[in-house]
């Protein structure tokens, strides 16, 4: 089995922004915990959906320039997705916690296994839209401009 070579410049690593819905029910709280864990694991960087809803220009610009925006919604109300849509943010991956078999309930009704289920689903690419990569983004390989000589 061969490993994918990585470049020390990091240009072939996706730059993701993760917006958890952070709702009051257990599934909303789980989106926060999962986004924090995903950030710690290097999957992306957590950002505030509430701040995005205010129209914060810097956050919108960062989201528009990310390689991928990940939305973690707790339930079918799709609050985080609606916020991203209202700001014109293209979403590359969208998970709904209740679609993963976790039942919506009181805010403290969750387990560590629930968090891991969401984190694993993100890493597996569940909820990812099958669209072409954004133009102008570094994609690795020859002529990507990163200075690694095309080895990444």
Secondary structure, 3 states (H helix, E strand, C coil): CCCCCCCCCCCCCCCEEEEECCCCCHHHHHHHHHHHHHHHCCCCEEEEHHHHHCCCHHHHHHHHHCCEEEEEECCCCCHHHHHHHHCCCCCCEEEEHHHHCCCCCCCCCCCHHHHHHHHHHHHHCCCECCCCCCCCCCCCCCCCCCCCCCCC
